Amino acid sequence: MDDKIHGIVLQSLRYGDSSLIVKVFTRSRGLQSYMVKGACSHGAKNRAALFQNLNLITYVEAGKPKGTLGYLKDVQLSQVYQSIPFTMNKSAILMFVSELLAKTLTGQEQNEALFDFVQRSLTWLDLVEQDYANFPLFFTLELTRHLGFYPKTNHKNGFCFDMMEGSFAHDLPLHPYYFDTDNADLLSKFLDVGIDEACHIPLNMGQRRALLDDLIIFMRLHAPVMNDFHSHEVLKSVLE
């Protein structure tokens, strides 16, 4: 029996008249790329809708010749989103998470902990009915943990946060990459807390936007592929 692979669709690109090239972050094999022939054709078995960004899927690998794109079969949604596609704010968050992962998971090896984190987070977002405006802040910060540059938890009142060093500091650094004391205090509240606690931290719209801006700069410093990143600007327009 063929082994089913659990994956998260990161990106799908139209290829030719009716095919797709799909990037999938899998639990067992890391980042994989596949050719899906005829996905955009009428009556296709592996229809294009299965490969929308951040869909949670299972499939069987149907061959992957060395040095070429693989093929897949028996593709199914492992979870059908119930609210994300129909809620404007959640859809904006999904677009943000999608670009964030597509930018940072290039060449990603197998990482079950990272896969499980993303899957749990998306499931939580789909099921929760309210109090999820802090989700992008929590997700971005937790992603840095899996990418290897999570902030050091040495915060004290009145400290700033040095983005280059990834730690809190009493004195302002000699470079411009730091969180001021207000944003550093907010950042400290999100460290080492779960998603439910993080999403109940009281913030106003201005605080969310300012903290998100600083987190994106922090990401860009440690993950240069983030330089061409835009979806947070759209997201800020719906953060309440």
N, C-alpha and C positions, 0 to 999 in steps of 0.2 A: 504493500500500500504506500502511495506517495505521501510524504510528510507535508502537512499544511504549514505554511509560513504565515506568521502574523506580521502585518505591516501597517505603516502610516504613510499615506500618499503625501509627498512633499511638493511635487511639481508634475504637471503633465503638459507637454508641448505638442501641438499639431505637427504631424509629419506627412507630407504629401497630401493627397486628396482626402484620405479617410483614416489614417493611422495616427497613433500617439507614441511619443517617447515619454516614459513615465519613470520618475525617480521615487523610490520607496525606501523609507527607513524601516528596517525589519528588526525584530527582536533577536533573531538567531544569527543574522548574517550582516548586520550593519546596513550601510547604504548600498542599494542595488538599483540598476537601471535596466529597463525592459522596453522592447518594442511590442506594441499592441496593435496588430494589424487589423484594419477594418473597424476599429472601435467607433468611428463616426459614421459608419454605414447603417442604413436602415435595417433593423432586425439583427444587429450584431450581438453575438453571445456575450462578449466582454465589452459592453457598451460604455461610451465615454463617461456617463454619469457616475459610474463606479469609481472613477479616478479623479474626482474633484479634490481640491487641496484639503488635506488633513482628514480625509475619509479613513476610517479604520477598516481594514480589509484582511481577509485570509485568502490564500491562493496556493497553488501548486506550481513549482517551477517546471517548465516544460522543455528544458534544455537551455544551456548557455555556452555556446561554442567559445573557445578561448579567444580573447581579444575582441569579442563582438557583444552586442546587446543580447540579453537573454529574452526568453519568451515565458509567458505564464498562462495558466489555464485554471478553470474552476474558481474564478474570482467571485467572492461574496463579501458583502458588508458584514463585518463582525459586530457592528453597532450602527443602528440607524439613528441619526440625530433627530431628536423630537422638538427642540426649541431653537437651536442655533440658526437654522436657515430662515426662520420666521421672525426673528427678533433683531432689529436693526443694530442695537448696541452689541449684541453677541456676535453678529456677523462681522462687525468692524473689529472686534477683538480677535475673531478667528483669522481675519485677513492679516492682522498684526502678527499673531503667533506664526502663521504660515510663512510670512516673509522672514521672520526672525529665525526660524528653523532652517529654511532654505538657504539662508546666508551663512549660518554657523555650522551646519552639519555636512559640509562638503568633505568628502573623503572619510566620513566617520566610520570607524571600525565597530564591531559588535559591542554594544553597551546596553545590557539588559536593564540596568538601573535607570538609565536615561529614557529608554523606551517606555518603561513602566511609569515613570514620572509624567511623560507627555500624555500617555493614554489615560492615566488617572485624572490628570488635570482637565483634559478635554471632556471626559465623562462628567466630572464635577460641574464644569461650566454648562453643559447641556441640561443637567438635572436641576440646578439651582434656579430658584424663581426670583430672588432679589438679593441685594447686598453682594454684588460681584464687581463693582466698579474698581476695586483694588486688584482684581485678578491680573491685569497686565503687569503691575508692579511686582506682585508675588512671583509670577511666572518668569519674568526676565531675571529677577534676582536668583531664583532657584536654578535657572539654566546656567548661570555663571558657576554654580557649585559643580555641575556635571562637566563643565568645560575647563575647570581647573583654576578659576581665579575668583572664587567666592570671597567676599570681604572678611578680613579678620575681625573678630568680635571683641575689640578692645575699646569700645566706646565709653566715654565719660562726658558728662554735661559740659557744654562749651567747646567741645572738640570739633574740628572740621574733619572731612574725610578726604584723604589723599588718594586720588584715583590711580596715579602711577604706582604707588606702593600697595594699594589695596587695603589700607588700614587707616584708622582714625589717628589724628594728631592734634596736639595742643596748639602748635604754631602753624600759621599758614605756610604752605610750601613755596618755593621760589618759582614754580611754574603755574600756569593758569588752570590746571586740571584738578579741581577739588570741589567737593560739596561744601557750601557754607554751613555755618553751625545749625541753621534751621533745618536744612535738608539732611544734614548729618544726623540730627536728632530723629528725624522721620525715618531715615534709613535704618537706624538702630532698632526701631520698633519692629521691623520686618525680618530681622535676623533670627534664624533658628526657630521660626514659628510655623505652624501648619497653615493650610490654605483657609480653613474656616476662621481661625484667629486673625490671620492677615486681612481677610476681607471684612472684618469688623473693626479694624483700626479707623478711628474717625478722622477723615480728611475732607477738606473742601476741594472744589474743582481746581482752584489755582495751585494748591499743594500737590495734587495728583499730577498736574501737567508739569510743574517744576521738577518734581522727583523723577518723572518719566524722562524728561529731557536729560537730566544728569545721568540716569542709568544708561541711556543710549550712548552718551559720550563715553561712559565707563566701558561699555561693550566695545565701542569702536577702538578704544585704546588697546584693548587686549585681544580683539578679534578683528584685524584690519579688513576682512571681507565685509564688515558691516558699514564701510564708508559710504556705499551707495544704498542707503536705507531710507525709505520714505513713509511707510505706512503708519508710523507713529504720529505723523502730522494729521492724518485723517482721523486716527483714533482720538487724538486730543480734542477734536471737535465734538465728540460724543461722551467724553468723560464728565460725569456729573459730580 
